[in-house]
Amino acid sequence: MTAAVTTAGPGGPGAGLPFFVYGTLLPGEPNHDLFLRDRTAEERPAVLPRALLYEGPGYPYAIEGHGRVHGALLVAAPGVYGELLGVLDQLEEFLGPGHPRNLYERVVREVELPGAGEPGGGAPGSVRAWVYLAAAAVTRSLRTGGVLVPGGRWTTGRAPGGANAP
């Protein structure tokens, strides 16, 4: 597994990084328009390697694991990075690295860009991005009794719905 780096604010090792989303923040899902409209400059398909996706109460959770999670890479629009970071931290109930009340931990991970690095596909093949992974207590619960999302793809076979999550 790749070591994850966390930071509570926009000035740490992840300052200015794009965001990888995999649930209700995906284009076409309910929280995309609510929280991302006019705040992104670019959105493209991406894959989080070494991760598993689990069902949640209307939204998914990604955890470290031997799989792949499909989602989107979002780049903040000029001038709104700090605002977007704050909005997403609040939505994901991220109170700071390792906080006992976190629902998710915000971590830096390598995210793959399908088609990138191939002739005509652009480069690089992967980028560092913020990802909201399930916090420790949630992860323990998912590993013992959670329901995996087949193929690591939240939108497969389901109508848009839910009220929270990446």
HELIX and SHEET records of a PDB file:
HELIX    1   1 PRO A   30  LEU A   36  1                                   7    
HELIX    2   2 TYR A   81  LEU A   91  1                                  11    
HELIX    3   3 ALA A  136  GLY A  145  1                                  10    
HELIX    4   4 PRO A  150  GLY A  152  5                                   3    
SHEET    1   A 6 VAL A   5  THR A   6  0                                        
SHEET    2   A 6 TYR A 104  GLU A 112 -1                                        
SHEET    3   A 6 SER A 126  ALA A 134 -1                                        
SHEET    4   A 6 PHE A  19  VAL A  21  1                                        
SHEET    5   A 6 TYR A  61  ALA A  76 -1                                        
SHEET    6   A 6 THR A  40  TYR A  54 -1                                        
END                                                                             
